[in-house]
Each structure stands twice: as C-alpha cells, then as structure tokens.
C-alpha cells in the first residue's frame, strides 16, 4: 500500500499494467522490510534474503510474471545490496 494511499487492487493483464503490478510488488517488498525493521530493530541484522516467491494476480494469458516481481527483487537489492540478491519464483495466480 502506498504511504497514505489506497491498496492497489485488480488483475494484471486486465485492469492493471505490468508497470502497475511492478509498483505493487515494490510496495509489498517495502512492507516486508518495514516489518523486519520493526521486529529486528535494524536492517543490518539481515544476513541475506534467500528466496522470494511472488504470486501475481493475473489473467490466464498473462506471461510477464517475472517483470512484475522484479519490483520486489529490485527493491531488496537497492536497500540491502548483495544481501538482497536472492533466488526467486514468480507464479501467475487467478
């Protein structure tokens, strides 16, 4: 959810673009990092992100799930550097 904004809702390939989905994945990663910081006290305590599994709410014919989940992966890399590099699965779900 964007700060002070409404949740991003919809289906990628129908009423959301790849860019919209990518931004939503970035917000999810930001929320994950905020939760980790709250629990750990400092993101420096994170040794490594091992794996990200991202589920994309999309149409049956949509095939760009990895491009959507890049929003989360890229943010982890920007914030955590090499510790944010991870294995990943991107799955379509409807």
Phi, psi and omega in degrees: 000127175299146180306122179070010183248182178272151176301148175276120181234155178134193184231124178293133183098347177246277182253005174234141177275170175302319180297319176299315180296320178299317179294321178297319178296322177297317178297322177299315179296320178298319177296321177297314179296321178297319178295316179297319179296319179298318183282321185267339182088337183198131180292344176294344178283347177285121179280322185186144167271121185272310183210142174242130173243114183249129176255127183251121174286108187214169178287163182301327185267002182283133184233010185253036180304318179301322179294328177291310184289345173305331178303318178285312183300315181297320179295316177302318178294319180296317185280319188255354182063220182301333179291344181266357179283131190212164167284158186206148169234139176235118189240136174277139181221141176214000000 
